[in-house]
Amino acid sequence: MKRVFSGVKPTGHLTLGNYLGALRQWAEVDQHRADSLFCVVDLHALTVEHDPARVRRLSRQAATLLLAVGLDPQRCTVFVQSHVDEHARLSYLLECVATDGEMRRMIQYKEKSGRERKRGGGVRLSLLTYPVLMAADILAYGADEVPVGDDQAQHVELTRDLAVRFNQRYGHTFVVPKATHPAVAARVMNLQEPTSKMGKSDDFGPGIVYLLDEPDVVRRKVMRAVTDSGQEVVYDREERPGLANLLEILAACTGGNPEALAGAYGSYGALKKDTADAVVEILRPVQARHRELCADPVRVEGVLRDGAAKARAMARPVVDSAYRAIGLLPPAAEPVTDRVLNAVR
């Protein structure tokens, strides 16, 4: 059976884009067809200025939403990245294989470092090297496939390059993964800036539909979505990005085709109303399940604890093998003494 790994970063509240572009695919397809691991990648949230309490709160919320969208701990492994030390252990080894030039060519580094500089802050070294940590997240589990949005495809290519390079230099250690993409709505765009992704880290709330938005808030945001000049409803991502975004969202929610749906509407208003209704309906069961899980936090904690234990058992042999391959001495077994026995007790 193939192994799948993917993760979500707790840098903001999860959005409709996260759901249509990734989470729904994980719940409806990936966990049923593969040995799947889904992770809240909280270490990645530390690469920019952050509030520690907010990171903890968003990490818990993200984990709860992963379960609310339908991930089943009996079918897949759900855990938090920082609960499994092998991610950080392997990341350093891969930094010893990666090059400075590779890191600086990463598109997201260029974009995010530019934003940090505009804000007058320093750029953290971890922002430059976090694609290597992402590679460690994937390679530690021998993942065959990584479901990602278009914006993360470059990082999976880096992961493949690092795996191949390590294998060639130090002996076969890692599975070389490939990126997979959902067919529709792989990249949902901001309703107010339809040429920009609907990102959870953005500050521009009116263009972002959050998974926990109330129905009236969802409808207001969709009805106020930016469209384009002209009257005819057509699907053209290049020339009519606002309309194309609404049509792709509606298609993803209803199982339709954006081009076919365009022909069914004579006005922008009707398209917006149906899109808003479809979004409200697709989020309704997720929000209901989220409320149930929030009322039972012990259950969520148990899932994360068990998930980390399962993930650790899968990752440790791979990472230990990488340590041996690259030339590190294995740790000496500690003699069994009264001190050791007392520590175990």
ROFI-969905 format. One record per residue: residue number from 1; x, z, y of N, C-alpha, C in turn; residue in three letters. Coordinates in steps of 0.2 Angstrom, whole numbers, plus 5000, padded with zeros to 4 digits. Last residue first. Example, Ala and Ser with C-alpha at 12.3 -4.5 7.8 and 13.67 -1.06 7.14 Angstrom:
! ROFI-969905
   k  nxx  nzz  nyy caxx cazz cayy  cxx  czz  cyy   r
   2 5064 5035 4989 5068 5036 4995 5064 5039 5000 SER
   1 5066 5039 4972 5062 5039 4978 5066 5039 4984 ALA
This chain:
! ROFI-969905
   k  nxx  nzz  nyy caxx cazz cayy  cxx  czz  cyy   r
 345 5059 5184 5016 5054 5189 5016 5050 5190 5022 ARG
 344 5069 5176 5022 5064 5173 5018 5058 5178 5018 VAL
 343 5077 5187 5027 5074 5182 5031 5069 5178 5028 ALA
 342 5081 5193 5015 5077 5197 5019 5074 5192 5025 ASN
 341 5089 5183 5009 5083 5185 5006 5078 5189 5010 LEU
 340 5099 5182 5019 5095 5177 5018 5089 5179 5015 VAL
 339 5105 5195 5017 5102 5193 5023 5098 5187 5023 ARG
 338 5109 5195 5004 5104 5200 5005 5101 5197 5012 ASP
 337 5112 5177 5000 5114 5184 5001 5108 5189 5003 THR
 336 5116 5163 4994 5110 5167 4994 5113 5174 4994 VAL
 335 5125 5152 5006 5125 5157 5000 5119 5161 5000 PRO
 334 5118 5137 5011 5120 5143 5013 5119 5148 5007 GLU
 333 5126 5121 5009 5120 5126 5006 5122 5133 5008 ALA
 332 5130 5112 5023 5132 5116 5017 5127 5120 5015 ALA
 331 5123 5096 5027 5124 5103 5029 5126 5107 5022 PRO
 330 5133 5081 5026 5127 5085 5024 5128 5092 5025 PRO
 329 5141 5073 5039 5142 5077 5034 5135 5081 5032 LEU
 328 5137 5056 5044 5137 5063 5046 5138 5067 5039 LEU
 327 5137 5042 5043 5143 5046 5042 5143 5053 5044 GLY
 326 5125 5035 5042 5129 5034 5048 5136 5038 5048 ILE
 325 5120 5039 5030 5122 5033 5030 5127 5032 5036 ALA
 324 5116 5053 5032 5121 5051 5028 5124 5044 5029 ARG
 323 5106 5050 5042 5111 5054 5043 5117 5053 5039 TYR
 322 5097 5042 5034 5100 5039 5040 5106 5043 5042 ALA
 321 5092 5052 5025 5096 5046 5022 5100 5043 5028 SER
 320 5086 5060 5034 5091 5063 5030 5096 5057 5028 ASP
 319 5075 5052 5037 5080 5054 5042 5086 5057 5039 VAL
 318 5069 5051 5024 5071 5045 5028 5077 5046 5033 VAL
 317 5065 5064 5021 5070 5060 5017 5073 5054 5020 PRO
 316 5056 5067 5033 5063 5070 5032 5067 5066 5027 ARG
 315 5044 5060 5033 5050 5058 5037 5056 5061 5035 ALA
 314 5035 5066 5024 5037 5059 5023 5043 5057 5027 MET
 313 5035 5079 5028 5037 5078 5021 5039 5070 5020 ALA
 312 5030 5078 5041 5037 5080 5040 5039 5078 5033 ARG
 311 5017 5074 5038 5022 5069 5041 5029 5071 5040 ALA
 310 5012 5085 5032 5012 5079 5028 5017 5074 5031 LYS
 309 5013 5094 5043 5017 5096 5037 5017 5089 5032 ALA
 308 5005 5088 5052 5012 5089 5054 5016 5090 5047 ALA
 307 4993 5090 5046 4995 5083 5047 5003 5083 5049 GLY
 306 4991 5103 5046 4991 5100 5040 4994 5093 5041 ASP
 305 4990 5105 5060 4995 5109 5056 4996 5105 5050 ARG
 304 4979 5097 5064 4986 5095 5066 4991 5099 5062 LEU
 303 4969 5103 5057 4970 5096 5055 4977 5095 5058 VAL
 302 4969 5116 5063 4971 5115 5056 4972 5108 5054 GLY
 301 4965 5113 5076 4972 5115 5075 4974 5115 5067 GLU
 300 4952 5109 5073 4956 5104 5075 4964 5106 5074 VAL
 299 4946 5121 5068 4947 5115 5064 4952 5110 5066 ARG
 298 4947 5129 5080 4951 5131 5074 4952 5125 5069 VAL
 297 4938 5124 5089 4945 5122 5090 4949 5124 5084 PRO
 296 4924 5119 5089 4927 5122 5083 4934 5120 5084 ASP
 295 4919 5113 5100 4916 5120 5099 4919 5123 5093 ALA
 294 4925 5101 5100 4928 5106 5105 4925 5113 5104 CYS
 293 4918 5095 5090 4925 5097 5089 4927 5102 5094 LEU
 292 4906 5092 5097 4906 5096 5091 4913 5099 5090 GLU
 291 4911 5084 5108 4908 5090 5109 4908 5095 5103 ARG
 290 4915 5073 5100 4920 5077 5104 4917 5084 5106 HIS
 289 4903 5068 5096 4907 5071 5091 4913 5075 5094 ARG
 288 4898 5063 5108 4894 5069 5104 4899 5072 5099 ALA
 287 4907 5054 5111 4906 5060 5115 4903 5065 5112 GLN
 286 4905 5045 5101 4912 5047 5102 4911 5054 5106 VAL
 285 4892 5040 5103 4893 5044 5097 4900 5048 5097 PRO
 284 4893 5034 5116 4889 5039 5115 4891 5044 5109 ARG
 283 4901 5023 5118 4904 5029 5119 4900 5035 5117 LEU
 282 4892 5012 5115 4897 5013 5111 4901 5020 5112 ILE
 281 4883 5014 5126 4880 5015 5119 4886 5016 5114 GLU
 280 4890 5012 5137 4887 5018 5136 4885 5019 5129 VAL
 279 4893 4998 5135 4899 5003 5135 4896 5010 5134 VAL
 278 4881 4992 5135 4884 4992 5129 4890 4997 5129 ALA
 277 4877 4995 5149 4873 4998 5143 4877 4998 5137 ASP
 276 4887 4987 5155 4887 4994 5156 4883 4998 5151 ALA
 275 4884 4974 5151 4890 4977 5149 4890 4985 5150 THR
 274 4871 4973 5157 4872 4973 5149 4878 4976 5147 ASP
 273 4875 4973 5170 4870 4978 5167 4871 4978 5160 LYS
 272 4883 4962 5172 4886 4969 5173 4881 4974 5170 LYS
 271 4875 4952 5169 4881 4953 5165 4883 4960 5165 LEU
 270 4866 4953 5180 4863 4954 5173 4869 4955 5168 ALA
 269 4875 4951 5190 4871 4957 5190 4869 4958 5183 GLY
 268 4879 4937 5189 4884 4943 5188 4880 4949 5187 TYR
 267 4868 4926 5180 4870 4930 5186 4875 4935 5184 SER
 266 4865 4920 5169 4864 4916 5175 4866 4920 5181 GLY
 265 4872 4920 5152 4870 4924 5159 4870 4919 5165 TYR
 264 4876 4914 5141 4869 4917 5141 4867 4920 5147 ALA
 263 4889 4909 5142 4883 4904 5143 4876 4907 5143 GLY
 262 4896 4920 5139 4896 4918 5146 4890 4913 5147 ALA
 261 4896 4921 5126 4892 4926 5130 4891 4923 5137 LEU
 260 4905 4912 5122 4898 4911 5120 4894 4915 5124 ALA
 259 4917 4918 5127 4915 4911 5129 4907 4910 5128 GLU
 258 4917 4930 5120 4917 4930 5127 4914 4923 5129 PRO
 257 4907 4934 5106 4912 4930 5108 4912 4929 5116 ASN
 256 4902 4951 5100 4901 4944 5101 4908 4940 5103 GLY
 255 4902 4964 5097 4904 4960 5092 4903 4952 5093 GLY
 254 4900 4973 5107 4894 4970 5104 4896 4965 5098 THR
 253 4912 4976 5113 4907 4982 5112 4901 4979 5107 CYS
 252 4918 4964 5115 4921 4970 5110 4916 4975 5108 ALA
 251 4910 4958 5124 4911 4955 5117 4914 4960 5112 ALA
 250 4911 4966 5135 4905 4966 5132 4905 4963 5125 LEU
 249 4925 4964 5138 4922 4971 5136 4916 4970 5132 ILE
 248 4925 4951 5140 4929 4953 5135 4926 4960 5133 GLU
 247 4917 4950 5152 4914 4947 5146 4918 4949 5140 LEU
 246 4924 4958 5161 4918 4960 5159 4915 4957 5152 LEU
 245 4936 4949 5161 4936 4956 5159 4930 4959 5157 ASN
 244 4930 4937 5167 4933 4937 5160 4934 4944 5157 ALA
 243 4927 4942 5180 4922 4940 5175 4924 4940 5168 LEU
 242 4940 4944 5184 4935 4949 5184 4930 4948 5179 GLY
 241 4947 4931 5183 4949 4937 5179 4944 4943 5179 PRO
 240 4946 4916 5184 4940 4921 5185 4942 4928 5181 ARG
 239 4958 4910 5181 4954 4908 5187 4949 4913 5189 GLU
 238 4962 4915 5168 4966 4914 5174 4963 4913 5181 GLU
 237 4951 4917 5160 4955 4923 5162 4959 4921 5168 ARG
 236 4935 4912 5160 4942 4909 5162 4946 4915 5165 ASP
 235 4919 4910 5157 4925 4913 5154 4931 4910 5156 TYR
 234 4907 4910 5170 4911 4907 5165 4916 4911 5163 VAL
 233 4893 4910 5179 4896 4915 5174 4900 4910 5169 VAL
 232 4892 4904 5195 4892 4903 5188 4896 4908 5184 GLU
 231 4896 4907 5209 4890 4909 5206 4889 4909 5198 GLN
 230 4910 4913 5218 4907 4908 5214 4900 4911 5212 GLY
 229 4924 4924 5217 4920 4920 5221 4916 4915 5216 SER
 228 4922 4938 5205 4925 4933 5208 4921 4929 5212 ASP
 227 4921 4956 5204 4920 4949 5201 4924 4944 5205 THR
 226 4924 4973 5201 4926 4967 5205 4925 4961 5201 VAL
 225 4911 4984 5197 4917 4980 5195 4918 4974 5200 ALA
 224 4900 4991 5199 4904 4990 5205 4910 4986 5203 ARG
 223 4895 4993 5186 4891 4989 5191 4895 4987 5197 MET
 222 4905 5001 5181 4904 4994 5178 4900 4990 5183 VAL
 221 4903 5013 5188 4909 5010 5188 4909 5002 5186 LYS
 220 4889 5016 5185 4891 5015 5192 4898 5011 5192 ARG
 219 4890 5018 5171 4886 5013 5174 4888 5011 5181 ARG
 218 4898 5029 5170 4900 5023 5167 4897 5017 5170 VAL
 217 4890 5039 5176 4897 5037 5179 4899 5030 5176 VAL
 216 4880 5040 5168 4879 5037 5174 4885 5035 5178 ASP
 215 4886 5045 5156 4883 5038 5156 4882 5035 5163 PRO
 214 4902 5053 5160 4895 5053 5159 4892 5046 5159 GLU
 213 4918 5050 5151 4914 5049 5157 4906 5049 5155 ASP
 212 4927 5050 5141 4922 5056 5142 4918 5056 5148 LEU
 211 4934 5039 5141 4930 5040 5136 4925 5046 5137 LEU
 210 4933 5031 5158 4936 5036 5153 4931 5037 5147 TYR
 209 4936 5017 5166 4931 5020 5162 4934 5025 5157 VAL
 208 4943 5013 5181 4944 5015 5174 4938 5019 5171 ILE
 207 4941 5011 5194 4942 5005 5190 4943 5007 5183 GLY
 206 4941 5023 5200 4935 5019 5201 4935 5013 5196 PRO
 205 4954 5029 5199 4949 5031 5195 4943 5026 5195 GLY
 204 4969 5026 5200 4964 5023 5203 4958 5023 5199 PHE
 203 4981 5031 5195 4977 5036 5199 4971 5033 5202 ASP
 202 4985 5028 5177 4984 5026 5184 4980 5031 5188 ASP
 201 4986 5032 5164 4990 5035 5169 4989 5033 5176 SER
 200 4978 5024 5157 4976 5031 5158 4980 5034 5163 LYS
 199 4974 5007 5163 4979 5012 5161 4977 5019 5162 GLY
 198 4969 4993 5162 4966 4999 5163 4970 5005 5159 MET
 197 4981 4981 5169 4978 4985 5163 4974 4991 5165 LYS
 196 4977 4970 5182 4981 4975 5180 4977 4979 5174 SER
 195 4968 4961 5186 4974 4958 5184 4979 4963 5182 THR
 194 4957 4968 5191 4956 4964 5185 4963 4961 5182 PRO
 193 4954 4981 5198 4960 4977 5199 4961 4973 5192 GLU
 192 4943 4987 5195 4944 4986 5202 4950 4981 5203 GLN
 191 4944 4988 5181 4938 4985 5184 4938 4983 5191 LEU
 190 4958 4984 5172 4955 4988 5177 4949 4985 5181 ASN
 189 4956 4977 5156 4959 4977 5163 4955 4982 5167 MET
 188 4961 4978 5139 4956 4979 5144 4959 4980 5151 VAL
 187 4969 4970 5128 4971 4973 5134 4965 4973 5139 ARG
 186 4962 4966 5117 4968 4970 5116 4971 4973 5122 ALA
 185 4949 4960 5116 4950 4966 5120 4956 4970 5118 ALA
 184 4951 4954 5099 4948 4954 5105 4949 4960 5109 VAL
 183 4960 4956 5088 4959 4949 5090 4956 4949 5097 ALA
 182 4974 4968 5089 4967 4966 5088 4965 4960 5091 PRO
 181 4990 4965 5082 4986 4966 5088 4979 4964 5086 HIS
 180 5005 4972 5076 4999 4969 5075 4995 4970 5081 THR
 179 5023 4971 5073 5017 4973 5077 5011 4969 5075 ALA
 178 5032 4976 5059 5030 4971 5063 5024 4974 5067 LYS
 177 5048 4985 5053 5041 4984 5054 5039 4978 5059 PRO
 176 5059 4986 5041 5058 4983 5047 5051 4981 5048 VAL
 175 5064 5002 5034 5059 4996 5034 5059 4993 5041 VAL
 174 5081 5007 5033 5074 5007 5037 5070 5001 5035 PHE
 173 5093 5006 5026 5090 5013 5027 5082 5012 5029 THR
 172 5106 4998 5019 5099 4997 5020 5096 5005 5020 HIS
 171 5121 5001 5029 5117 5000 5023 5110 5001 5024 GLY
 170 5126 5000 5042 5127 5007 5038 5124 5006 5031 TYR
 169 5124 4988 5048 5131 4992 5049 5132 4997 5044 ARG
 168 5112 4983 5044 5118 4979 5043 5124 4983 5043 GLN
 167 5103 4994 5047 5104 4992 5040 5110 4988 5039 ASN
 166 5105 4993 5061 5107 4999 5057 5108 4998 5050 PHE
 165 5100 4981 5064 5107 4982 5066 5109 4988 5062 ARG
 164 5086 4982 5060 5091 4977 5057 5098 4979 5058 VAL
 163 5082 4993 5068 5082 4994 5061 5086 4989 5058 ALA
 162 5084 4987 5081 5088 4993 5079 5088 4994 5072 LEU
 161 5074 4976 5080 5081 4975 5081 5086 4981 5079 ASP
 160 5062 4983 5078 5065 4979 5073 5072 4977 5074 ARG
 159 5062 4990 5091 5062 4994 5085 5065 4989 5079 THR
 158 5061 4979 5099 5067 4983 5100 5068 4987 5093 LEU
 157 5048 4975 5095 5053 4970 5094 5060 4974 5095 GLU
 156 5041 4986 5100 5041 4985 5093 5047 4980 5091 VAL
 155 5043 4984 5114 5046 4990 5111 5046 4989 5103 HIS
 154 5035 4972 5116 5042 4972 5117 5046 4978 5114 GLN
 153 5022 4977 5114 5025 4972 5109 5033 4972 5110 ALA
 152 5015 4984 5123 5020 4988 5119 5024 4983 5114 GLN
 151 5006 4976 5129 5011 4979 5134 5017 4982 5130 ASP
 150 4997 4972 5120 5002 4967 5122 5008 4970 5125 ASP
 149 4995 4987 5109 4993 4982 5114 4999 4977 5116 GLY
 148 4998 4989 5091 4999 4990 5098 4996 4985 5102 VAL
 147 5001 4994 5075 4996 4992 5079 4997 4993 5087 PRO
 146 5014 4991 5065 5012 4995 5071 5007 4992 5075 VAL
 145 5018 4991 5048 5015 4988 5054 5014 4993 5059 GLU
 144 5026 4999 5039 5027 4991 5039 5024 4988 5045 ASP
 143 5036 5013 5042 5030 5009 5043 5031 5002 5043 ALA
 142 5045 5024 5038 5045 5017 5034 5039 5013 5035 GLY
 141 5045 5034 5047 5040 5034 5041 5040 5028 5037 TYR
 140 5055 5032 5056 5055 5038 5052 5050 5038 5046 ALA
 139 5051 5021 5063 5056 5020 5058 5056 5026 5053 LEU
 138 5043 5026 5073 5040 5021 5068 5045 5021 5062 ILE
 137 5050 5035 5081 5043 5037 5078 5041 5033 5073 ASP
 136 5061 5028 5084 5062 5033 5079 5055 5035 5076 ALA
 135 5055 5020 5094 5058 5017 5088 5059 5022 5082 ALA
 134 5053 5029 5103 5047 5026 5100 5049 5022 5094 MET
 133 5066 5032 5106 5062 5038 5103 5056 5034 5100 LEU
 132 5069 5020 5112 5072 5022 5106 5069 5028 5103 VAL
 131 5061 5020 5124 5059 5015 5118 5063 5017 5112 PRO
 130 5067 5031 5131 5061 5032 5127 5059 5027 5122 TYR
 129 5078 5029 5140 5079 5029 5132 5073 5030 5128 THR
 128 5073 5029 5153 5077 5024 5150 5077 5023 5143 LEU
 127 5067 5041 5153 5063 5036 5154 5066 5029 5152 LEU
 126 5077 5050 5151 5073 5049 5146 5068 5043 5147 SER
 125 5083 5051 5164 5086 5047 5159 5082 5046 5153 LEU
 124 5071 5049 5177 5074 5053 5172 5078 5048 5167 ARG
 123 5074 5045 5194 5072 5042 5187 5075 5046 5182 VAL
 122 5068 5055 5207 5073 5053 5203 5070 5050 5197 GLY
 121 5056 5051 5220 5059 5055 5215 5064 5052 5211 GLY
 120 5049 5043 5229 5055 5047 5231 5058 5051 5226 GLY
 119 5040 5034 5225 5038 5040 5226 5043 5045 5229 ARG
 118 5049 5023 5222 5044 5023 5228 5042 5029 5230 LYS
 117 5054 5028 5210 5059 5027 5216 5054 5027 5222 ARG
 116 5043 5027 5201 5046 5033 5203 5051 5033 5209 GLU
 115 5041 5013 5201 5036 5017 5204 5039 5024 5206 ARG
 114 5053 5009 5195 5051 5007 5202 5046 5011 5205 GLY
 113 5051 5014 5182 5057 5017 5187 5056 5015 5194 SER
 112 5040 5007 5178 5040 5014 5179 5045 5017 5183 LYS
 111 5046 4993 5178 5040 4995 5181 5039 5002 5183 GLU
 110 5057 4995 5169 5058 4992 5176 5052 4994 5180 LYS
 109 5051 5000 5158 5056 5004 5161 5057 5001 5169 TYR
 108 5043 4989 5154 5040 4995 5156 5045 5000 5160 GLN
 107 5053 4980 5150 5049 4978 5156 5045 4985 5158 ILE
 106 5070 4982 5146 5063 4984 5145 5058 4984 5151 MET
 105 5083 4981 5150 5078 4975 5150 5071 4976 5148 ARG
 104 5088 4993 5148 5087 4991 5155 5083 4985 5155 ARG
 103 5091 4993 5134 5086 4998 5138 5084 4996 5144 MET
 102 5100 4983 5132 5093 4983 5129 5088 4987 5133 GLU
 101 5111 4989 5139 5108 4982 5142 5101 4982 5139 GLY
 100 5115 4999 5132 5112 5001 5138 5108 4994 5141 ASP
  99 5110 4998 5114 5114 4997 5120 5111 4998 5127 THR
  98 5108 5008 5099 5106 5004 5104 5111 5003 5110 ALA
  97 5115 5017 5091 5115 5010 5089 5113 5005 5094 VAL
  96 5113 5029 5096 5120 5027 5095 5121 5020 5092 CYS
  95 5100 5030 5097 5103 5029 5103 5111 5027 5102 GLU
  94 5098 5033 5083 5096 5026 5086 5099 5025 5093 LEU
  93 5102 5046 5083 5105 5041 5079 5104 5034 5082 LEU
  92 5092 5052 5092 5099 5052 5094 5103 5047 5090 TYR
  91 5080 5050 5084 5081 5046 5090 5088 5046 5093 SER
  90 5081 5058 5073 5082 5051 5072 5083 5047 5079 LEU
  89 5077 5070 5079 5083 5070 5076 5085 5062 5075 ARG
  88 5065 5068 5085 5070 5069 5089 5077 5068 5086 ALA
  87 5057 5066 5073 5057 5061 5078 5063 5062 5083 HIS
  86 5059 5078 5065 5063 5072 5063 5062 5066 5068 GLU
  85 5051 5088 5069 5058 5088 5072 5061 5081 5070 ASP
  84 5035 5088 5073 5039 5086 5068 5046 5084 5071 VAL
  83 5028 5092 5084 5028 5096 5079 5032 5094 5073 HIS
  82 5029 5082 5093 5034 5087 5094 5033 5092 5089 SER
  81 5018 5073 5089 5025 5071 5088 5029 5077 5088 GLN
  80 5004 5079 5079 5007 5079 5086 5015 5078 5085 VAL
  79 4993 5070 5068 4998 5075 5070 5000 5074 5077 PHE
  78 4985 5064 5054 4984 5065 5062 4988 5071 5064 VAL
  77 4984 5052 5042 4988 5058 5044 4988 5058 5052 THR
  76 4969 5048 5033 4975 5046 5036 4979 5053 5039 CYS
  75 4959 5053 5025 4961 5046 5024 4968 5044 5027 ARG
  74 4956 5065 5028 4957 5064 5021 4959 5057 5020 GLN
  73 4955 5065 5042 4961 5068 5039 4962 5067 5032 PRO
  72 4949 5051 5050 4947 5055 5044 4954 5058 5041 ASP
  71 4944 5045 5065 4949 5046 5061 4948 5052 5056 LEU
  70 4933 5044 5074 4932 5043 5067 4938 5043 5063 GLY
  69 4934 5048 5087 4932 5041 5086 4932 5039 5079 VAL
  68 4937 5062 5085 4930 5060 5087 4929 5053 5086 ALA
  67 4950 5062 5082 4945 5064 5077 4938 5062 5079 LEU
  66 4955 5058 5094 4957 5054 5089 4952 5056 5083 LEU
  65 4950 5069 5102 4947 5062 5103 4949 5057 5097 LEU
  64 4959 5079 5099 4952 5079 5097 4948 5073 5098 THR
  63 4971 5073 5104 4970 5075 5097 4963 5075 5095 ALA
  62 4968 5073 5118 4969 5067 5114 4968 5068 5106 ALA
  61 4966 5087 5120 4961 5082 5121 4962 5076 5117 GLN
  60 4979 5091 5118 4974 5094 5114 4968 5089 5114 ARG
  59 4986 5084 5128 4988 5083 5121 4982 5085 5116 SER
  58 4980 5089 5139 4979 5082 5137 4981 5080 5130 LEU
  57 4986 5102 5139 4978 5101 5139 4977 5094 5137 ARG
  56 4999 5099 5139 4996 5103 5134 4989 5102 5133 ARG
  55 5000 5093 5152 5002 5089 5146 4999 5093 5140 VAL
  54 4996 5103 5160 4992 5097 5159 4994 5093 5153 ARG
  53 5006 5112 5159 5000 5114 5157 4995 5108 5156 ALA
  52 5017 5105 5165 5017 5107 5158 5010 5109 5155 PRO
  51 5015 5091 5174 5013 5098 5174 5013 5100 5167 ASP
  50 5029 5079 5178 5023 5081 5174 5022 5089 5175 HIS
  49 5039 5065 5180 5037 5071 5183 5030 5073 5180 GLU
  48 5042 5057 5164 5041 5057 5171 5039 5064 5173 VAL
  47 5044 5060 5151 5049 5055 5154 5048 5055 5161 THR
  46 5035 5067 5144 5040 5071 5147 5045 5067 5151 LEU
  45 5027 5060 5135 5024 5062 5142 5029 5066 5146 ALA
  44 5034 5059 5124 5035 5053 5128 5032 5055 5135 HIS
  43 5030 5070 5117 5037 5070 5120 5038 5064 5125 LEU
  42 5018 5067 5112 5018 5071 5118 5025 5071 5121 ASP
  41 5009 5057 5105 5016 5056 5106 5018 5060 5112 VAL
  40 4999 5060 5092 4999 5061 5099 5007 5062 5101 VAL
  39 4997 5048 5079 5001 5053 5082 5000 5054 5090 CYS
  38 4994 5043 5063 4992 5042 5070 4994 5049 5074 PHE
  37 4997 5033 5049 4999 5039 5052 4997 5038 5060 LEU
  36 4990 5027 5033 4991 5027 5040 4993 5034 5043 SER
  35 4991 5016 5021 4993 5023 5022 4995 5024 5029 ASP
  34 4977 5005 5024 4984 5007 5023 4985 5014 5023 ALA
  33 4963 5003 5026 4967 4998 5022 4974 4999 5021 ARG
  32 4958 5013 5033 4955 5011 5026 4959 5006 5022 HIS
  31 4964 5014 5045 4964 5020 5040 4962 5019 5033 GLN
  30 4961 5001 5050 4968 5003 5048 4968 5009 5043 ASP
  29 4947 5001 5054 4951 4996 5049 4957 4999 5046 VAL
  28 4941 5010 5061 4937 5006 5057 4940 5002 5052 GLU
  27 4952 5018 5067 4946 5021 5064 4943 5016 5059 ALA
  26 4960 5008 5073 4963 5013 5069 4957 5016 5064 TRP
  25 4950 5001 5081 4954 4998 5076 4957 5002 5071 GLN
  24 4948 5011 5090 4942 5009 5086 4945 5005 5080 ARG
  23 4960 5013 5097 4957 5018 5093 4952 5016 5088 LEU
  22 4963 5000 5104 4967 5003 5098 4963 5008 5094 ALA
  21 4955 4994 5113 4961 4990 5111 4965 4993 5105 GLY
  20 4944 5002 5114 4943 4995 5112 4950 4992 5110 LEU
  19 4951 5014 5118 4947 5014 5113 4946 5007 5110 TYR
  18 4959 5011 5129 4962 5014 5123 4958 5013 5117 ASN
  17 4949 5006 5138 4954 5002 5136 4958 5004 5129 GLY
  16 4942 5018 5140 4939 5013 5136 4944 5008 5134 LEU
  15 4955 5031 5139 4950 5026 5142 4947 5022 5137 THR
  14 4960 5048 5140 4960 5042 5136 4954 5037 5139 LEU
  13 4969 5055 5154 4963 5055 5150 4962 5048 5146 HIS
  12 4987 5055 5152 4980 5054 5156 4975 5054 5151 GLY
  11 4997 5056 5144 4999 5056 5151 4993 5055 5155 THR
  10 4999 5057 5129 4995 5061 5133 4997 5062 5141 PRO
   9 4999 5042 5120 5003 5046 5124 4998 5050 5129 LYS
   8 4997 5039 5103 4994 5038 5110 4998 5044 5114 VAL
   7 5003 5028 5090 5002 5034 5093 4999 5033 5100 GLY
   6 5005 5022 5072 5004 5021 5080 5003 5028 5083 SER
   5 5009 5015 5057 5010 5020 5062 5008 5018 5069 PHE
   4 5005 5011 5040 5004 5010 5047 5006 5016 5051 VAL
   3 5011 5004 5025 5010 5010 5029 5010 5008 5037 ARG
   2 5002 4996 5011 5006 4996 5017 5006 5002 5021 LYS
   1 5004 5000 4994 5000 5000 5000 5004 5000 5006 MET
